[in-house]
């Protein structure tokens, strides 16, 4: 299935019963990367919207000593994930059960990214 952030944003606006003219504002406030083929990272606002709509998600707590802005991890998540995710201060939340299960099995975000989806 070929999804796009644009289509998902429009669908979420419909579920929220919002005016379609709010699309530009919603799109820029819900997604970190607004480029056509940018990553699926949600902002805190976008994460709140998906939680409010009761989308299922899985949380992974990050270690206390986790470097918040680990650029390698952020780029890896953007490149490899094709479902929305939230990268917060102390956790990563996935909206895809397969990604969540695989990370849970590996147990380490960096190791999971290094070995995940190798083609």
ABEGO torsion letter per residue (X at the ends): XBBBAAAAAAAAAAAAGBBAAAAAAAAAAABABABAABBABBBAAAAAAAAAAGBBBBBBBBBAABBABBAAAAAAAAAABABBBBBBAABBBBABAAAAAAAAAAGBAAAAAAABGBX
